Amino acid sequence: LTGNQGTTYVELSDCHFVADKALALRAGAARDAEALQQVTAGEVLAGLEPPKEVRPAQRLGARARALEDGKVGWIVFAPGPKAPIKPWKTKYVCKASVDITATLALRPDAAAVRRAEVGEAFNVAEGPAVDKVSGRRRVCLATAEDGVVGWATLRAEDGTPFLETA
């Protein structure tokens, strides 16, 4: 508002805001910050600083397919040294003796091609895949020493690992 001599008596405020709808007044800019109070529609607020863009926390995502049921989706996580996923490796080391069989299906009458012993290293030829007969995750292994190729179970029923990535 200006007078007839050009003197400004009232200016629009750029540091006040009016809430259009009910919202939370939060302790911080993050969406999950503690709510201090509920602001009602029409309530006037004094701005302590000009509005600024608030970016959400950085997230990483990987599109993946589950081996068990084939469902496809996204794995989303925060970046950092403790990421919940890591690249798969094609080398496995035997942690507990396990039979290597000729087929993926782990039948009770299946004969072992050979037995993997603790400390042995293997290259992955195929898999990992879920055996529909036993419901266990298995991987097709190959050895450079004797050229044997066969399927081995990765974990026992109680979760004890037979093979782990090297």
Order of alpha helices (4+ residues) and beta strands (2+ residues): beta-beta-beta-beta-beta-beta-beta-beta-beta-beta-beta-beta-beta
